């Protein structure tokens, strides 16, 4: 029995399109994985580097993202913000945010002080906690934002003690009149400033990079392209049997 290959134009065009799509999407996933690997390296470098001292000079958010930072100043105690829908270990709660005025300047940094539980019986009841008074030294990690959740409708104006879904430093600057750095600082678990509340949970989740996910998707797209070629060849040979 002789086997020959019979070329068909329409299956060939379909195969070319599938192969092009698979390779294109596979390459895109590979680029995403490379970006996440670079971000992973930045995280490691930021953890290994000495803390960057923040003063009153404006700094681009991208220049300090994932860097450990240190600063001196005082909390703006009458401007707390509460991010809702932030569960911790299965419990409902808030992330407590508070502006921090840097000593010797008019610059503020939005500090993510930590997690507080929510009263299940009174959802609008705010938890009690202590805030340091006067000048303190603070350390933490700079992040672009305090984490975002899906929000429908108009973004509300930020006001003192507001319970909101999201809070952006630049929006806070606009709504409060304070001069703000364009990033937030996740307060470190130690050392705690005098007068701080040790009951505030500072177990910050590590950034989810998902490098393996992108690599797995890339493999699937490349496999789809390869299977399209194999199917075209095998199908053509079967049609050519005599």
C-alpha positions, 0 to 999 in steps of 0.5 A: 500500500502506497501512502502519499500526501495530498495537499488541501488548501483550506486545511493548510490555511487553517493550520497556518492560522492556528500555528501563528496564533499558538506561537504568538500567544506562547511568546506573549506568555513567555514575555509575561513570565520574563517580566515576573522573573525580573520583578522577582529579582527586584523583590529579592534585591529590595529585601537585601538592600539597606532601608532607603531613608525617606525625606521630604523630597518627591520620589517616583513610585517605580523607583522605590517599589518593593524597597525597604524604607525608613522615615521619621515623623508623626501620624496624622491621627485624625485622618484614618482610612479603613479598607473593607473586604480585606479578610485575614485567615477567614475573618472579615476585617479592615486594612488601616491606612493613615497619613504619616508626616515626614519630619522637617517637611510638608510631605506625607506618606500613606502608611498601611498600618495593618489589619484589624477585625470587623465586628460581625454584629455591627459592620460599620463599627470601627475597632479600637486601636492605639496610635503613637503620639509625637515623632516616631521612627518607622520602617516598612516596604514601599508598594505602588498601592494598598491592594485593589478590589473590584469597585463598581460605580463612582469612587467616593471622596475620601474623608477622615475615618471613611470606610472604602474599598480602595484608597489611592495616595494621589486621591487622598492628596486631592481630597485632603489637601496634603502633599503625598508621595505617590506610593504606600508603605506597608509598616513592618512588624518590627521594630514597633514605634513607642505607643504603637498597637501590637494587636494590629496584624502586620502579616502582609501577603507576598506579591502573587507573581504567577511565573509558573502559571505563565510558563504553563500557558506558554507550553499549552499554546506551543503544544496547540501549534505543534498538534495543528501541524501534526494533525495536518500532516497525518490527515493529509497522509491518510487522504493520500492512501491508495 
